[in-house]
Amino acid sequence: PTREIRGSVTGIERVDDITFASLNVGSNDAISPNTKLVLFRNGDQFVGTATIMSVDETVSVAKIDSAKTAVVVGDNAMTGINY
């Protein structure tokens, strides 16, 4: 994406050893598969990183790539940060 996109985690699901997060942003927000996200809490607490796997108009699902702490519903997600 050419602009910063912000969303939040609306759900968490574990499948085997992989954690997926549902997000409240989708293609209407210019999110597309393979978009990299940084996850954070309380404005500035780094939680981890994720990659968008699937996208609908208003929601998307991301695979958690790495996490310093467990990703939870309500965590924030943002594009545009290099990591």
Chimera marker file (.cmm) of the C-alpha trace (Angstrom):
<marker_set name="trace">
<marker id="1" x="0.000" y="0.000" z="0.000" r="1" g="1" b="0" radius="0.5"/>
<marker id="2" x="1.128" y="3.511" z="-0.707" r="1" g="1" b="0" radius="0.5"/>
<marker id="3" x="-0.524" y="4.940" z="2.383" r="1" g="1" b="0" radius="0.5"/>
<marker id="4" x="-0.500" y="3.905" z="6.012" r="1" g="1" b="0" radius="0.5"/>
<marker id="5" x="-3.373" y="1.563" z="6.839" r="1" g="1" b="0" radius="0.5"/>
<marker id="6" x="-4.505" y="1.003" z="10.408" r="1" g="1" b="0" radius="0.5"/>
<marker id="7" x="-6.843" y="-1.657" z="11.711" r="1" g="1" b="0" radius="0.5"/>
<marker id="8" x="-7.379" y="-3.852" z="14.709" r="1" g="1" b="0" radius="0.5"/>
<marker id="9" x="-7.489" y="-7.530" z="15.559" r="1" g="1" b="0" radius="0.5"/>
<marker id="10" x="-11.064" y="-8.807" z="15.812" r="1" g="1" b="0" radius="0.5"/>
<marker id="11" x="-10.359" y="-12.503" z="16.305" r="1" g="1" b="0" radius="0.5"/>
<marker id="12" x="-7.605" y="-15.065" z="16.849" r="1" g="1" b="0" radius="0.5"/>
<marker id="13" x="-7.510" y="-18.671" z="15.655" r="1" g="1" b="0" radius="0.5"/>
<marker id="14" x="-4.769" y="-21.267" z="16.009" r="1" g="1" b="0" radius="0.5"/>
<marker id="15" x="-4.427" y="-24.033" z="13.441" r="1" g="1" b="0" radius="0.5"/>
<marker id="16" x="-1.723" y="-26.511" z="14.399" r="1" g="1" b="0" radius="0.5"/>
<marker id="17" x="1.292" y="-24.285" z="15.187" r="1" g="1" b="0" radius="0.5"/>
<marker id="18" x="0.105" y="-21.297" z="13.143" r="1" g="1" b="0" radius="0.5"/>
<marker id="19" x="-1.805" y="-18.360" z="14.593" r="1" g="1" b="0" radius="0.5"/>
<marker id="20" x="-4.151" y="-16.348" z="12.400" r="1" g="1" b="0" radius="0.5"/>
<marker id="21" x="-5.676" y="-12.969" z="13.219" r="1" g="1" b="0" radius="0.5"/>
<marker id="22" x="-8.888" y="-11.573" z="11.747" r="1" g="1" b="0" radius="0.5"/>
<marker id="23" x="-8.640" y="-7.841" z="11.069" r="1" g="1" b="0" radius="0.5"/>
<marker id="24" x="-11.259" y="-5.157" z="10.516" r="1" g="1" b="0" radius="0.5"/>
<marker id="25" x="-9.634" y="-3.879" z="7.301" r="1" g="1" b="0" radius="0.5"/>
<marker id="26" x="-10.025" y="-5.256" z="3.798" r="1" g="1" b="0" radius="0.5"/>
<marker id="27" x="-9.837" y="-4.465" z="0.108" r="1" g="1" b="0" radius="0.5"/>
<marker id="28" x="-11.956" y="-1.334" z="0.641" r="1" g="1" b="0" radius="0.5"/>
<marker id="29" x="-9.011" y="-0.088" z="2.750" r="1" g="1" b="0" radius="0.5"/>
<marker id="30" x="-6.430" y="-1.027" z="0.061" r="1" g="1" b="0" radius="0.5"/>
<marker id="31" x="-5.232" y="-4.124" z="1.962" r="1" g="1" b="0" radius="0.5"/>
<marker id="32" x="-4.118" y="-6.969" z="-0.305" r="1" g="1" b="0" radius="0.5"/>
<marker id="33" x="-2.581" y="-10.423" z="0.197" r="1" g="1" b="0" radius="0.5"/>
<marker id="34" x="1.095" y="-10.417" z="1.231" r="1" g="1" b="0" radius="0.5"/>
<marker id="35" x="0.796" y="-6.991" z="2.857" r="1" g="1" b="0" radius="0.5"/>
<marker id="36" x="3.113" y="-6.854" z="5.891" r="1" g="1" b="0" radius="0.5"/>
<marker id="37" x="1.738" y="-5.505" z="9.170" r="1" g="1" b="0" radius="0.5"/>
<marker id="38" x="3.186" y="-4.506" z="12.510" r="1" g="1" b="0" radius="0.5"/>
<marker id="39" x="1.059" y="-5.388" z="15.535" r="1" g="1" b="0" radius="0.5"/>
<marker id="40" x="1.094" y="-3.223" z="18.631" r="1" g="1" b="0" radius="0.5"/>
<marker id="41" x="-0.830" y="-2.533" z="21.827" r="1" g="1" b="0" radius="0.5"/>
<marker id="42" x="-1.577" y="0.597" z="23.849" r="1" g="1" b="0" radius="0.5"/>
<marker id="43" x="-0.267" y="2.868" z="21.133" r="1" g="1" b="0" radius="0.5"/>
<marker id="44" x="3.383" y="1.870" z="21.174" r="1" g="1" b="0" radius="0.5"/>
<marker id="45" x="3.982" y="-1.566" z="22.722" r="1" g="1" b="0" radius="0.5"/>
<marker id="46" x="5.360" y="-3.788" z="19.934" r="1" g="1" b="0" radius="0.5"/>
<marker id="47" x="3.541" y="-7.132" z="19.839" r="1" g="1" b="0" radius="0.5"/>
<marker id="48" x="4.686" y="-8.733" z="16.587" r="1" g="1" b="0" radius="0.5"/>
<marker id="49" x="4.434" y="-8.932" z="12.821" r="1" g="1" b="0" radius="0.5"/>
<marker id="50" x="1.934" y="-10.483" z="10.425" r="1" g="1" b="0" radius="0.5"/>
<marker id="51" x="1.309" y="-11.035" z="6.726" r="1" g="1" b="0" radius="0.5"/>
<marker id="52" x="-2.118" y="-10.753" z="5.106" r="1" g="1" b="0" radius="0.5"/>
<marker id="53" x="-3.208" y="-14.118" z="3.684" r="1" g="1" b="0" radius="0.5"/>
<marker id="54" x="-6.781" y="-13.474" z="2.482" r="1" g="1" b="0" radius="0.5"/>
<marker id="55" x="-8.894" y="-10.379" z="1.947" r="1" g="1" b="0" radius="0.5"/>
<marker id="56" x="-12.597" y="-9.574" z="1.677" r="1" g="1" b="0" radius="0.5"/>
<marker id="57" x="-14.064" y="-6.097" z="1.161" r="1" g="1" b="0" radius="0.5"/>
<marker id="58" x="-14.131" y="-5.185" z="4.852" r="1" g="1" b="0" radius="0.5"/>
<marker id="59" x="-12.145" y="-7.903" z="6.638" r="1" g="1" b="0" radius="0.5"/>
<marker id="60" x="-8.900" y="-9.798" z="6.197" r="1" g="1" b="0" radius="0.5"/>
<marker id="61" x="-6.995" y="-12.679" z="7.742" r="1" g="1" b="0" radius="0.5"/>
<marker id="62" x="-3.308" y="-12.421" z="8.578" r="1" g="1" b="0" radius="0.5"/>
<marker id="63" x="-0.803" y="-15.084" z="9.594" r="1" g="1" b="0" radius="0.5"/>
<marker id="64" x="1.197" y="-14.092" z="12.655" r="1" g="1" b="0" radius="0.5"/>
<marker id="65" x="4.850" y="-14.222" z="11.561" r="1" g="1" b="0" radius="0.5"/>
<marker id="66" x="6.426" y="-13.398" z="14.911" r="1" g="1" b="0" radius="0.5"/>
<marker id="67" x="5.171" y="-12.292" z="18.303" r="1" g="1" b="0" radius="0.5"/>
<marker id="68" x="6.931" y="-10.984" z="21.405" r="1" g="1" b="0" radius="0.5"/>
<marker id="69" x="3.791" y="-11.718" z="23.388" r="1" g="1" b="0" radius="0.5"/>
<marker id="70" x="0.460" y="-13.341" z="22.566" r="1" g="1" b="0" radius="0.5"/>
<marker id="71" x="-1.596" y="-11.405" z="20.020" r="1" g="1" b="0" radius="0.5"/>
<marker id="72" x="-5.039" y="-10.624" z="21.451" r="1" g="1" b="0" radius="0.5"/>
<marker id="73" x="-8.330" y="-9.179" z="20.215" r="1" g="1" b="0" radius="0.5"/>
<marker id="74" x="-8.051" y="-5.399" z="20.293" r="1" g="1" b="0" radius="0.5"/>
<marker id="75" x="-4.378" y="-5.221" z="19.322" r="1" g="1" b="0" radius="0.5"/>
<marker id="76" x="-3.680" y="-2.689" z="16.577" r="1" g="1" b="0" radius="0.5"/>
<marker id="77" x="-2.237" y="-3.441" z="13.147" r="1" g="1" b="0" radius="0.5"/>
<marker id="78" x="-0.474" y="-0.982" z="10.867" r="1" g="1" b="0" radius="0.5"/>
<marker id="79" x="1.274" y="-0.983" z="7.506" r="1" g="1" b="0" radius="0.5"/>
<marker id="80" x="4.079" y="1.288" z="6.470" r="1" g="1" b="0" radius="0.5"/>
<marker id="81" x="6.661" y="0.398" z="9.116" r="1" g="1" b="0" radius="0.5"/>
<marker id="82" x="9.827" y="-1.372" z="8.049" r="1" g="1" b="0" radius="0.5"/>
<marker id="83" x="10.838" y="-4.263" z="10.271" r="1" g="1" b="0" radius="0.5"/>
<link id1="1" id2="2" r="1" g="1" b="0" radius="0.2"/>
<link id1="2" id2="3" r="1" g="1" b="0" radius="0.2"/>
<link id1="3" id2="4" r="1" g="1" b="0" radius="0.2"/>
<link id1="4" id2="5" r="1" g="1" b="0" radius="0.2"/>
<link id1="5" id2="6" r="1" g="1" b="0" radius="0.2"/>
<link id1="6" id2="7" r="1" g="1" b="0" radius="0.2"/>
<link id1="7" id2="8" r="1" g="1" b="0" radius="0.2"/>
<link id1="8" id2="9" r="1" g="1" b="0" radius="0.2"/>
<link id1="9" id2="10" r="1" g="1" b="0" radius="0.2"/>
<link id1="10" id2="11" r="1" g="1" b="0" radius="0.2"/>
<link id1="11" id2="12" r="1" g="1" b="0" radius="0.2"/>
<link id1="12" id2="13" r="1" g="1" b="0" radius="0.2"/>
<link id1="13" id2="14" r="1" g="1" b="0" radius="0.2"/>
<link id1="14" id2="15" r="1" g="1" b="0" radius="0.2"/>
<link id1="15" id2="16" r="1" g="1" b="0" radius="0.2"/>
<link id1="16" id2="17" r="1" g="1" b="0" radius="0.2"/>
<link id1="17" id2="18" r="1" g="1" b="0" radius="0.2"/>
<link id1="18" id2="19" r="1" g="1" b="0" radius="0.2"/>
<link id1="19" id2="20" r="1" g="1" b="0" radius="0.2"/>
<link id1="20" id2="21" r="1" g="1" b="0" radius="0.2"/>
<link id1="21" id2="22" r="1" g="1" b="0" radius="0.2"/>
<link id1="22" id2="23" r="1" g="1" b="0" radius="0.2"/>
<link id1="23" id2="24" r="1" g="1" b="0" radius="0.2"/>
<link id1="24" id2="25" r="1" g="1" b="0" radius="0.2"/>
<link id1="25" id2="26" r="1" g="1" b="0" radius="0.2"/>
<link id1="26" id2="27" r="1" g="1" b="0" radius="0.2"/>
<link id1="27" id2="28" r="1" g="1" b="0" radius="0.2"/>
<link id1="28" id2="29" r="1" g="1" b="0" radius="0.2"/>
<link id1="29" id2="30" r="1" g="1" b="0" radius="0.2"/>
<link id1="30" id2="31" r="1" g="1" b="0" radius="0.2"/>
<link id1="31" id2="32" r="1" g="1" b="0" radius="0.2"/>
<link id1="32" id2="33" r="1" g="1" b="0" radius="0.2"/>
<link id1="33" id2="34" r="1" g="1" b="0" radius="0.2"/>
<link id1="34" id2="35" r="1" g="1" b="0" radius="0.2"/>
<link id1="35" id2="36" r="1" g="1" b="0" radius="0.2"/>
<link id1="36" id2="37" r="1" g="1" b="0" radius="0.2"/>
<link id1="37" id2="38" r="1" g="1" b="0" radius="0.2"/>
<link id1="38" id2="39" r="1" g="1" b="0" radius="0.2"/>
<link id1="39" id2="40" r="1" g="1" b="0" radius="0.2"/>
<link id1="40" id2="41" r="1" g="1" b="0" radius="0.2"/>
<link id1="41" id2="42" r="1" g="1" b="0" radius="0.2"/>
<link id1="42" id2="43" r="1" g="1" b="0" radius="0.2"/>
<link id1="43" id2="44" r="1" g="1" b="0" radius="0.2"/>
<link id1="44" id2="45" r="1" g="1" b="0" radius="0.2"/>
<link id1="45" id2="46" r="1" g="1" b="0" radius="0.2"/>
<link id1="46" id2="47" r="1" g="1" b="0" radius="0.2"/>
<link id1="47" id2="48" r="1" g="1" b="0" radius="0.2"/>
<link id1="48" id2="49" r="1" g="1" b="0" radius="0.2"/>
<link id1="49" id2="50" r="1" g="1" b="0" radius="0.2"/>
<link id1="50" id2="51" r="1" g="1" b="0" radius="0.2"/>
<link id1="51" id2="52" r="1" g="1" b="0" radius="0.2"/>
<link id1="52" id2="53" r="1" g="1" b="0" radius="0.2"/>
<link id1="53" id2="54" r="1" g="1" b="0" radius="0.2"/>
<link id1="54" id2="55" r="1" g="1" b="0" radius="0.2"/>
<link id1="55" id2="56" r="1" g="1" b="0" radius="0.2"/>
<link id1="56" id2="57" r="1" g="1" b="0" radius="0.2"/>
<link id1="57" id2="58" r="1" g="1" b="0" radius="0.2"/>
<link id1="58" id2="59" r="1" g="1" b="0" radius="0.2"/>
<link id1="59" id2="60" r="1" g="1" b="0" radius="0.2"/>
<link id1="60" id2="61" r="1" g="1" b="0" radius="0.2"/>
<link id1="61" id2="62" r="1" g="1" b="0" radius="0.2"/>
<link id1="62" id2="63" r="1" g="1" b="0" radius="0.2"/>
<link id1="63" id2="64" r="1" g="1" b="0" radius="0.2"/>
<link id1="64" id2="65" r="1" g="1" b="0" radius="0.2"/>
<link id1="65" id2="66" r="1" g="1" b="0" radius="0.2"/>
<link id1="66" id2="67" r="1" g="1" b="0" radius="0.2"/>
<link id1="67" id2="68" r="1" g="1" b="0" radius="0.2"/>
<link id1="68" id2="69" r="1" g="1" b="0" radius="0.2"/>
<link id1="69" id2="70" r="1" g="1" b="0" radius="0.2"/>
<link id1="70" id2="71" r="1" g="1" b="0" radius="0.2"/>
<link id1="71" id2="72" r="1" g="1" b="0" radius="0.2"/>
<link id1="72" id2="73" r="1" g="1" b="0" radius="0.2"/>
<link id1="73" id2="74" r="1" g="1" b="0" radius="0.2"/>
<link id1="74" id2="75" r="1" g="1" b="0" radius="0.2"/>
<link id1="75" id2="76" r="1" g="1" b="0" radius="0.2"/>
<link id1="76" id2="77" r="1" g="1" b="0" radius="0.2"/>
<link id1="77" id2="78" r="1" g="1" b="0" radius="0.2"/>
<link id1="78" id2="79" r="1" g="1" b="0" radius="0.2"/>
<link id1="79" id2="80" r="1" g="1" b="0" radius="0.2"/>
<link id1="80" id2="81" r="1" g="1" b="0" radius="0.2"/>
<link id1="81" id2="82" r="1" g="1" b="0" radius="0.2"/>
<link id1="82" id2="83" r="1" g="1" b="0" radius="0.2"/>
</marker_set>
